[in-house]
Amino acid sequence: MAMENVQRDPVADLIVIFKEKTEALIMRMFVLDILILVFVVAMAEDQRDPVADQILIFKDNTEGPIGVLTTKAGAPVPYHEATNTLNTELIDNEFFMDVLDALSRERIPERVVHAKGTGAFGYFKVTHDISHICKADFLKKVGMKTPVAVRFSTAVGNKGSSDLALDFRGFAVKFYTHEGNFDIAGFNTPMYLYNEPLHIQPVIHAARRNPATNILDPNMLWDLLTLVPETIHITLLVFSGRGLPASYRNMPGFGIHTYQVENKYGEPHYARFHFIPDGGIENLSSEKALNLTALEPDYLTKDLYRAIGNGDFPSWTVSVQILTKEDIKKTGTKMFDSTRVIPLKEFPLHEIGKLVLNRNAKNFFAEIEQLAFCPGNLVPGILGSPDKLFQARRLAYRDTQLYRLGGNFKKIPVNCPFQTKVYTYNRDGVPPVGDNEEDAPNYYPNSFNGPAPYMAQQSSRLIKIVEKRAYNFDQAAELYENELTTEERTELIKNLVFSLGPVTKFLQDRAIKIFTTIHKDLGFRVARGLNSTTMYYKS
């Protein structure tokens, strides 16, 4: 029988052989289809969207209810109280009472500026030693990692506004160091709007809604920008593309201020912080941003959450520009003018580390909305900046957080300096109070072993400077002529003309005059775009 199978007649048995081969082929194809289906399903599981599928992912990662429903006081809630209040005494239902009082108290005041934003968590890793200029503990050793929280935001919009508004952007970093928290409340531009603290209110009010109409008013905005012309420097950069980042992962950050730092010998140096995205700086055109806004007003927020959720962790190279006392004597106090940049050709970047974000917030309100930055959060070795704007921001940010979050806002978990043990003489107040310093003495000085200040061996104090009115038209001209690409200049003109289009004629003329003073080509192109007959560019 076996011999017959081996010696089958290719002619007589053609049909049988074909049938057997076809059946074998079909079986192999069936098995292959099953394997492909299993592979596709597995890939689909691996590639689930962390944004769209967040609640489904939570379900898949848990077995049944995660616990027994309780009241705020921790008592278990019976099924009948959680599902029905009809024909019952409402005041006797503690679950219902918890729901009612919590719902009407869910909201806290939103930030006056930088209200719309998002954030994430990760670490800063030292790659280069700069202990010769700064003794801060978190910078002292190559390879050392420090936990960080970072918040990205628009500047002007409210909490419900679009991510894709043409706007200045916040880039704030909190370093949880072993010597306390160090905060950099930075921007996505290397310069700020003004150096005169009195300008803080008019700049914010003019960029917000008209008090009568409650509508954004370009006349208010351009009236203020042309009356405080130092704001034009940052405006040119923002309107050339920096105001519409392609993603927060591609957005740079800058500390704005020139910080005074010191080494262990108390010798001072001066530094500006730069955070440059390793994925490159990328921006959107205004047309693309407008199209995306209609469909995805939370575009940047989703992109960041999705990338981190998929394991695509964004990173930035952190560098500083370093100046000495002799540099300051030579260049003058303009190096502390935040409306100006410190030229990279004269003072190149010195890399100090990498910033990596690898964790999304587990709860947005708890970890991002309550995340509170204060320029006054400094650590030994970093003294802050001697300019009045820095002092004003220390006051303003502190007051904002006290108003929004209460007197104990630094005890909220996301704001706690958890890398060190906190000892203060501050007590009580609106929760959270933590352990309220337990049973230690509550006054200083005392004779009963309460916490005592440390004695710095060698240290410097912030230098005193004499500041001048901001002037940056020279740098604005340099930006327009030599730093912007042809495409960026085109984007700049387009956005300026669009923004100035509905503005009243005398404000258009005033803006064109300023643009022409900065650079004739800039003034000419804006005037031409507005079909203006004003010919300041001839003068």
C-alpha positions as CSV (number, residue, x, y, z in Angstrom):
1,M,0.0,0.0,0.0
2,A,2.8,2.3,0.9
3,M,4.5,1.4,-2.4
4,E,1.3,2.4,-4.3
5,N,1.3,5.8,-2.6
6,V,4.9,6.5,-3.7
7,Q,4.4,5.3,-7.2
8,R,1.1,7.1,-8.0
9,D,0.3,7.6,-11.7
10,P,0.7,11.3,-12.4
11,V,-1.8,11.0,-15.2
12,A,-4.5,8.7,-13.7
13,D,-4.2,10.3,-10.3
14,L,-4.0,13.9,-11.5
15,I,-7.3,15.0,-10.0
16,V,-6.7,13.3,-6.7
17,I,-3.2,14.8,-6.4
18,F,-4.5,18.3,-7.2
19,K,-7.3,17.9,-4.6
20,E,-4.8,16.8,-1.9
21,K,-2.4,19.7,-2.7
22,T,-5.3,22.2,-2.8
23,E,-6.6,21.0,0.6
24,A,-3.1,21.3,2.1
25,L,-2.6,24.8,0.6
26,I,-6.0,25.9,2.0
27,M,-5.0,24.5,5.4
28,R,-1.7,26.4,5.4
29,M,-3.5,29.6,4.3
30,F,-6.0,29.2,7.1
31,V,-3.3,28.7,9.7
32,L,-1.5,31.7,8.3
33,D,-4.7,33.8,8.4
34,I,-5.1,32.8,12.1
35,L,-1.5,33.8,12.9
36,I,-1.9,37.1,11.1
37,L,-5.2,37.8,12.9
38,V,-3.6,37.0,16.3
39,F,-0.6,39.3,15.4
40,V,-3.0,42.2,14.3
41,V,-5.0,41.9,17.5
42,A,-1.8,41.9,19.6
43,M,-0.5,44.9,17.7
44,A,-3.8,46.7,18.2
45,E,-3.5,46.0,21.9
46,D,0.0,47.4,22.0
47,Q,-0.9,50.5,20.0
48,R,-4.0,51.6,21.9
49,D,-4.5,55.3,22.0
50,P,-3.6,56.5,25.5
51,V,-6.0,59.5,25.1
52,A,-9.0,57.9,23.4
53,D,-8.8,54.6,25.2
54,Q,-7.7,55.9,28.6
55,I,-10.8,54.7,30.5
56,L,-10.8,51.3,28.6
57,I,-7.2,50.8,29.5
58,F,-8.0,51.4,33.1
59,K,-10.8,48.8,33.0
60,D,-8.5,46.2,31.4
61,N,-5.8,46.9,34.1
62,T,-8.2,46.3,37.0
63,E,-10.3,43.3,38.1
64,G,-13.9,44.3,39.0
65,P,-14.5,47.4,41.2
66,I,-11.2,48.7,42.6
67,G,-12.8,48.9,46.1
68,V,-15.9,49.5,48.1
69,L,-17.5,52.9,47.6
70,T,-17.2,55.1,50.7
71,T,-18.2,58.5,52.0
72,K,-15.5,61.1,52.4
73,A,-15.1,59.9,56.0
74,G,-14.4,56.4,54.8
75,A,-17.6,54.7,55.7
76,P,-18.9,52.1,53.2
77,V,-21.9,53.3,51.2
78,P,-24.9,50.8,50.9
79,Y,-26.3,50.2,47.5
80,H,-29.7,51.8,48.2
81,E,-28.1,55.1,49.3
82,A,-25.9,55.2,46.2
83,T,-28.8,54.6,43.8
84,N,-31.9,56.2,45.2
85,T,-33.0,59.3,47.2
86,L,-36.7,59.4,46.3
87,N,-39.0,59.2,49.3
88,T,-36.1,59.3,51.7
89,E,-34.6,61.9,54.0
90,L,-31.9,63.6,52.0
91,I,-30.0,64.8,55.0
92,D,-29.7,61.2,56.3
93,N,-27.9,60.1,53.1
94,E,-24.2,61.0,53.7
95,F,-23.2,59.9,50.2
96,F,-25.7,62.3,48.6
97,M,-24.5,65.1,51.0
98,D,-20.9,64.4,50.0
99,V,-21.8,64.6,46.3
100,L,-23.8,67.8,46.7
101,D,-21.2,69.8,48.7
102,A,-18.3,68.5,46.5
103,L,-19.9,69.4,43.2
104,S,-20.5,73.0,44.2
105,R,-16.9,73.4,45.3
106,E,-15.1,71.6,42.5
107,R,-13.8,74.8,40.9
108,I,-10.9,76.9,42.0
109,P,-9.9,80.3,40.6
110,E,-8.1,79.7,37.3
111,R,-4.7,81.3,36.7
112,V,-4.9,85.0,35.6
113,V,-2.4,84.1,32.9
114,H,-1.2,80.7,31.6
115,A,-4.7,79.3,32.5
116,K,-4.8,76.8,29.5
117,G,-2.0,74.3,29.7
118,T,-0.9,70.8,30.5
119,G,2.1,69.1,32.0
120,A,4.0,65.9,32.8
121,F,6.7,64.5,35.0
122,G,10.1,63.1,34.6
123,Y,13.7,63.8,35.5
124,F,16.7,66.0,35.0
125,K,20.0,64.2,34.5
126,V,23.4,66.0,34.9
127,T,25.6,65.4,31.9
128,H,28.3,68.1,32.5
129,D,29.8,69.4,35.8
130,I,29.4,73.1,36.5
131,S,30.2,72.9,40.2
132,H,33.0,75.4,39.6
133,I,30.3,78.1,39.1
134,C,27.3,76.7,41.0
135,K,27.2,74.7,44.2
136,A,23.5,73.7,43.9
137,D,23.2,70.0,45.0
138,F,21.2,68.8,42.0
139,L,24.0,70.0,39.6
140,K,27.0,68.7,41.5
141,K,27.5,65.2,40.0
142,V,27.5,63.9,36.4
143,G,24.8,61.2,36.2
144,M,22.7,62.5,39.1
145,K,19.0,62.5,38.5
146,T,16.4,64.9,40.0
147,P,12.6,64.4,39.7
148,V,10.9,67.3,37.8
149,A,7.4,68.5,36.9
150,V,7.0,70.6,33.8
151,R,4.0,72.7,32.7
152,F,3.4,74.1,29.2
153,S,0.7,76.7,28.5
154,T,-0.6,79.5,26.4
155,A,-0.3,82.9,28.1
156,V,-3.5,84.8,27.4
157,G,-6.4,82.3,26.9
158,N,-8.6,81.0,29.7
159,K,-8.9,77.4,30.7
160,G,-11.3,76.5,28.0
161,S,-9.5,78.2,25.1
162,S,-7.7,76.5,22.2
163,D,-4.2,75.1,22.5
164,L,-3.5,76.6,19.0
165,A,-4.0,80.3,19.7
166,L,-1.2,82.5,18.4
167,D,0.3,83.3,21.7
168,F,3.3,83.5,24.0
169,R,3.9,80.2,25.7
170,G,4.8,79.2,29.2
171,F,7.5,76.6,29.9
172,A,7.8,76.1,33.7
173,V,10.0,73.6,35.4
174,K,10.0,72.4,39.0
175,F,13.1,70.6,40.2
176,Y,12.4,68.5,43.3
177,T,16.0,68.7,44.7
178,H,17.5,67.4,48.0
179,E,17.8,71.0,49.1
180,G,14.2,72.0,48.3
181,N,12.3,72.9,45.2
182,F,13.8,75.1,42.5
183,D,11.3,76.6,40.0
184,I,12.0,78.2,36.6
185,A,8.9,80.0,35.5
186,G,10.1,80.4,31.9
187,F,8.8,81.1,28.4
188,N,9.2,79.5,25.0
189,T,11.1,82.7,23.9
190,P,14.5,83.8,25.1
191,M,13.2,87.2,26.0
192,Y,10.2,88.7,27.9
193,L,7.8,91.4,27.1
194,Y,8.9,94.2,29.4
195,N,11.3,95.0,32.2
196,E,9.2,97.5,34.1
197,P,7.0,95.7,36.7
198,L,4.3,98.4,36.4
199,H,3.5,97.1,32.9
200,I,2.2,93.8,34.2
201,Q,-1.4,94.9,34.6
202,P,-1.8,96.9,31.3
203,V,-0.2,94.1,29.3
204,I,-2.5,91.5,30.7
205,H,-5.6,93.6,30.5
206,A,-5.0,94.8,27.0
207,A,-4.5,91.2,25.7
208,R,-7.7,90.0,27.4
209,R,-11.4,90.8,26.7
210,N,-12.8,94.3,26.4
211,P,-14.5,95.1,29.7
212,A,-17.7,96.3,28.0
213,T,-18.1,93.8,25.1
214,N,-16.3,90.8,26.7
215,I,-14.7,90.3,23.3
216,L,-11.0,90.1,22.4
217,D,-10.2,93.6,21.1
218,P,-7.3,94.1,18.7
219,N,-7.4,97.8,19.2
220,M,-6.6,97.4,22.9
221,L,-3.8,94.9,22.1
222,W,-2.1,97.1,19.5
223,D,-2.6,100.3,21.5
224,L,-0.6,98.7,24.4
225,L,2.0,97.1,22.2
226,T,2.8,100.4,20.4
227,L,2.8,102.4,23.7
228,V,5.2,99.9,25.3
229,P,7.3,99.3,22.2
230,E,9.8,97.0,24.0
231,T,7.1,94.3,23.6
232,I,7.6,94.3,19.8
233,H,10.9,92.2,20.1
234,I,9.1,89.2,21.6
235,T,6.1,89.8,19.4
236,L,8.2,89.5,16.2
237,L,9.5,86.1,17.3
238,V,6.0,84.9,18.4
239,F,4.4,86.0,15.1
240,S,7.1,84.4,13.0
241,G,6.1,81.0,14.2
242,R,7.2,80.5,17.8
243,G,3.6,81.3,19.0
244,L,2.3,78.1,17.3
245,P,4.5,75.1,18.2
246,A,3.9,71.9,16.3
247,S,3.9,70.1,19.6
248,Y,5.0,70.8,23.2
249,R,7.7,68.2,22.5
250,N,9.1,70.5,19.9
251,M,8.9,73.7,21.9
252,P,12.0,75.2,23.5
253,G,12.1,76.8,27.0
254,F,14.1,79.7,28.4
255,G,14.6,81.0,32.0
256,I,14.3,84.6,30.8
257,H,16.2,86.1,33.7
258,T,19.9,86.2,34.2
259,Y,20.4,84.3,37.5
260,Q,23.1,85.0,39.9
261,V,24.7,81.7,41.0
262,E,27.7,80.9,43.3
263,N,30.1,78.1,43.9
264,K,31.2,76.7,47.2
265,Y,33.6,79.5,47.7
266,G,30.9,82.1,47.4
267,E,32.2,83.3,44.1
268,P,29.4,84.7,41.9
269,H,28.7,83.9,38.2
270,Y,25.6,84.7,36.1
271,A,23.6,82.3,34.0
272,R,20.6,82.1,31.6
273,F,18.9,78.7,31.3
274,H,18.0,77.2,27.9
275,F,15.9,74.1,27.2
276,I,16.3,73.0,23.6
277,P,14.1,70.1,22.4
278,D,16.1,67.1,21.2
279,G,13.4,66.5,18.5
280,G,14.1,69.9,17.1
281,I,12.1,73.2,17.2
282,E,9.0,72.9,15.0
283,N,6.2,75.3,14.5
284,L,2.8,75.3,12.7
285,S,1.7,77.7,10.0
286,S,-1.3,79.9,11.1
287,E,-3.5,78.2,8.4
288,K,-2.8,74.7,9.7
289,A,-3.3,75.8,13.3
290,L,-6.6,77.4,12.3
291,N,-7.8,74.2,10.6
292,L,-6.7,72.0,13.5
293,T,-8.5,74.3,16.0
294,A,-11.8,73.5,14.5
295,L,-11.4,69.8,15.1
296,E,-8.8,69.5,17.9
297,P,-8.7,72.6,20.2
298,D,-6.8,70.4,22.7
299,Y,-4.3,69.3,20.0
300,L,-1.1,70.0,21.9
301,T,-2.5,68.5,25.2
302,K,-3.4,65.3,23.4
303,D,-0.1,65.1,21.5
304,L,1.9,65.3,24.7
305,Y,-0.2,62.8,26.7
306,R,-0.3,60.4,23.8
307,A,3.4,60.5,23.1
308,I,4.3,59.8,26.8
309,G,1.6,57.1,27.0
310,N,3.1,55.3,24.0
311,G,6.6,55.4,25.5
312,D,7.8,58.2,23.2
313,F,9.4,60.3,25.9
314,P,10.3,63.8,24.9
315,S,13.6,65.3,26.0
316,W,15.4,68.6,26.0
317,T,19.1,69.5,26.3
318,V,19.5,71.9,29.2
319,S,22.3,74.5,28.8
320,V,23.4,77.8,30.4
321,Q,25.0,80.9,29.1
322,I,27.7,81.9,31.7
323,L,28.9,85.4,32.5
324,T,31.5,86.5,35.0
325,K,31.7,89.6,37.2
326,E,34.1,91.0,34.6
327,D,31.6,90.4,31.8
328,I,29.0,92.3,33.7
329,K,31.3,95.2,34.3
330,K,32.2,95.3,30.6
331,T,28.7,94.9,29.2
332,G,26.7,96.7,31.8
333,T,23.3,95.9,33.4
334,K,21.6,95.3,30.0
335,M,22.5,91.6,30.6
336,F,19.8,91.6,33.2
337,D,17.2,93.2,30.9
338,S,14.8,90.4,30.2
339,T,13.5,92.0,27.0
340,R,16.9,91.4,25.5
341,V,18.7,88.2,24.6
342,I,22.3,87.5,25.6
343,P,24.1,87.0,22.3
344,L,25.1,83.4,21.8
345,K,28.1,84.4,19.7
346,E,29.6,86.2,22.7
347,F,28.4,83.8,25.4
348,P,27.9,80.3,23.9
349,L,25.8,77.6,25.5
350,H,27.3,75.2,28.0
351,E,25.4,71.9,28.3
352,I,24.6,70.9,31.8
353,G,22.0,68.1,31.4
354,K,19.0,66.4,29.9
355,L,15.3,66.9,30.8
356,V,13.2,63.9,30.1
357,L,9.4,63.5,30.6
358,N,8.3,59.9,31.1
359,R,5.1,60.1,33.1
360,N,1.6,61.6,32.5
361,A,-0.4,62.9,35.4
362,K,-2.6,60.3,37.1
363,N,-5.1,63.0,37.8
364,F,-5.1,66.3,36.0
365,F,-6.5,68.4,38.7
366,A,-4.4,67.0,41.5
367,E,-1.1,67.1,39.7
368,I,-1.4,69.8,36.9
369,E,-4.1,72.2,37.9
370,Q,-2.7,72.4,41.4
371,L,0.9,72.5,40.3
372,A,2.2,75.9,41.6
373,F,5.4,77.6,40.4
374,C,7.1,80.4,42.3
375,P,10.2,82.2,41.1
376,G,11.1,82.6,44.7
377,N,11.6,78.8,45.1
378,L,15.4,78.9,45.0
379,V,18.1,76.6,46.4
380,P,21.6,77.2,47.8
381,G,23.8,78.2,45.0
382,I,21.1,79.9,43.0
383,L,20.2,83.4,44.3
384,G,17.7,84.6,41.7
385,S,18.1,87.7,39.6
386,P,18.8,91.3,40.8
387,D,16.4,92.9,38.3
388,K,13.1,94.4,39.5
389,L,11.0,92.2,37.1
390,F,12.3,89.1,38.9
391,Q,11.3,90.7,42.3
392,A,7.9,91.5,41.0
393,R,7.3,88.0,39.7
394,R,8.4,86.6,43.0
395,L,5.6,88.7,44.6
396,A,3.0,88.0,41.9
397,Y,3.4,84.3,41.6
398,R,3.3,83.8,45.4
399,D,0.2,85.9,45.7
400,T,-1.5,84.1,42.8
401,Q,-1.0,80.7,44.4
402,L,-2.1,81.9,47.8
403,Y,-5.3,83.2,46.2
404,R,-5.9,80.1,44.1
405,L,-4.8,77.3,46.4
406,G,-4.6,78.8,49.9
407,G,-2.0,79.5,52.5
408,N,-0.7,75.9,52.6
409,F,-0.4,75.4,48.8
410,K,3.2,74.2,49.2
411,K,1.9,71.3,51.3
412,I,-0.3,70.0,48.3
413,P,1.5,66.8,47.3
414,V,2.5,68.0,43.8
415,N,4.1,71.1,45.3
416,C,5.8,69.4,48.3
417,P,9.6,69.4,48.3
418,F,9.5,65.6,48.9
419,Q,13.2,65.1,48.4
420,T,13.9,66.8,51.7
421,K,12.3,67.0,55.2
422,V,10.5,70.3,55.8
423,Y,10.8,72.1,59.1
424,T,9.1,75.4,59.6
425,Y,7.4,77.4,62.4
426,N,4.3,77.9,60.3
427,R,1.1,76.3,61.7
428,D,-2.6,75.7,61.0
429,G,-4.7,77.5,58.3
430,V,-6.8,76.1,55.5
431,P,-6.0,72.4,54.7
432,P,-3.8,70.7,53.7
433,V,-1.7,71.1,56.8
434,G,0.2,67.7,56.6
435,D,1.4,66.7,60.0
436,N,1.3,70.5,61.0
437,E,4.9,70.1,62.3
438,E,3.6,67.7,65.0
439,D,4.8,68.5,68.6
440,A,7.8,70.7,67.8
441,P,8.1,74.3,69.1
442,N,6.1,76.8,67.1
443,Y,8.2,79.9,67.5
444,Y,11.7,81.0,66.8
445,P,14.1,81.6,68.4
446,N,13.5,79.0,71.1
447,S,15.5,77.1,73.7
448,F,13.8,73.7,73.1
449,N,15.5,72.1,70.1
450,G,13.3,73.5,67.4
451,P,14.8,73.7,63.9
452,A,17.7,76.1,63.5
453,P,19.0,77.9,60.4
454,Y,22.2,76.6,58.8
455,M,25.4,78.7,58.8
456,A,26.6,79.3,55.3
457,Q,30.4,79.2,55.3
458,Q,31.0,81.4,52.2
459,S,28.2,83.0,50.3
460,S,27.5,86.1,48.2
461,R,24.5,88.3,48.1
462,L,22.5,89.5,45.0
463,I,24.3,92.4,43.4
464,K,22.7,95.8,43.2
465,I,22.1,97.1,39.7
466,V,20.9,100.3,38.2
467,E,18.4,99.5,35.5
468,K,17.5,101.5,32.4
469,R,14.3,101.7,30.4
470,A,14.1,98.7,28.1
471,Y,15.6,99.2,24.6
472,N,15.8,96.3,22.2
473,F,15.2,97.6,18.7
474,D,18.8,96.7,17.8
475,Q,18.1,93.1,18.7
476,A,14.7,93.2,17.0
477,A,16.4,94.3,13.8
478,E,19.0,91.6,14.1
479,L,16.2,89.0,14.7
480,Y,14.3,90.1,11.6
481,E,17.3,90.5,9.2
482,N,19.7,87.7,10.2
483,E,18.0,85.1,12.4
484,L,14.6,84.5,10.8
485,T,14.4,82.4,7.7
486,T,12.7,83.6,4.6
487,E,9.7,81.4,5.5
488,E,9.6,82.8,9.0
489,R,9.6,86.4,7.7
490,T,6.8,85.6,5.4
491,E,4.8,84.0,8.3
492,L,5.6,87.0,10.4
493,I,4.3,89.6,7.9
494,K,1.2,87.5,7.3
495,N,0.4,87.2,11.0
496,L,1.1,90.9,11.7
497,V,-1.1,92.0,8.8
498,F,-3.9,89.7,9.9
499,S,-3.7,90.9,13.5
500,L,-3.5,94.6,12.5
501,G,-6.2,94.3,9.8
502,P,-9.2,95.2,12.1
503,V,-7.3,97.8,14.1
504,T,-8.1,101.5,13.7
505,K,-6.0,103.5,11.3
506,F,-4.0,105.6,13.7
507,L,-2.9,102.5,15.6
508,Q,-1.9,100.8,12.3
509,D,0.2,103.9,11.4
510,R,1.8,103.9,14.9
511,A,2.7,100.2,14.5
512,I,4.1,100.7,11.0
513,K,6.3,103.6,12.3
514,I,7.7,101.3,15.0
515,F,8.3,98.4,12.5
516,T,10.0,100.8,10.1
517,T,12.2,102.1,12.9
518,I,13.3,98.6,13.6
519,H,13.8,97.7,9.9
520,K,12.6,99.4,6.8
521,D,11.8,96.2,5.0
522,L,9.6,95.1,7.9
523,G,7.7,98.4,7.9
524,F,7.3,98.4,4.1
525,R,5.9,94.9,3.9
526,V,3.4,95.4,6.8
527,A,2.3,98.7,5.2
528,R,1.9,97.1,1.8
529,G,0.0,94.2,3.4
530,L,-2.4,96.7,5.0
531,N,-2.7,98.7,1.8
532,S,-1.5,101.6,3.9
533,T,-0.7,105.0,2.3
534,T,1.5,105.8,5.2
535,M,5.1,105.9,3.9
536,Y,7.3,106.0,7.0
537,Y,9.7,103.6,5.3
538,K,10.9,106.5,3.0
539,S,12.3,108.5,5.9
